[in-house]
Amino acid sequence: MNVYAKKSRSLTRIAVTKVADGGPIGPRGVNFLRRVRDAGGPYRIALNADREQLDRALCGGFVVADPRNDDLVRLTEAGAAYLDRLMRVE
């Protein structure tokens, strides 16, 4: 068994746990949340970069997917609060 592969899986679980607890999602994730917020309603995912960040944002509870259309997401109260905290720090 490869030791390095085992370590990477555990690190991935740690990162997902931190996001699920409202932890940082990185600069690309923050930019994704800003685009969703700036849409002012449902945001249609059209960029590959957005698709890459979607799972982390969903896991953190920052966005919610539209059950009728997988390409539409909305910012949650937790996502708006997270962006608000970031804006106050910057």
PECORLIN-V65248 format. One record per backbone hydrogen bond with DSSP energy under -1.0 kcal/mol. CO is the residue of the C=O (numbers start at 1). NH is the residue of the N-H. If there is no record, write none. Layout:
BEGIN
CO_NH + CO_NH
END
This chain:
BEGIN
2_6 + 3_7 + 4_8 + 5_9 + 6_10 + 7_11 + 8_12 + 9_13 + 10_14 + 11_15 + 12_16 + 13_17 + 14_18 + 15_19 + 16_20 + 17_21 + 18_23 + 19_22 + 26_30 + 27_31 + 28_32 + 29_33 + 30_34 + 31_35 + 32_36 + 33_37 + 34_38 + 35_39 + 37_40 + 43_73 + 47_51 + 48_52 + 49_53 + 50_54 + 53_57 + 54_58 + 55_59 + 56_60 + 57_62 + 62_76 + 64_74 + 69_72 + 71_45 + 72_66 + 73_43 + 74_64 + 76_80 + 77_81 + 78_82 + 79_83 + 80_84 + 81_85 + 82_86 + 83_87 + 84_88 + 85_89 + 86_90
END
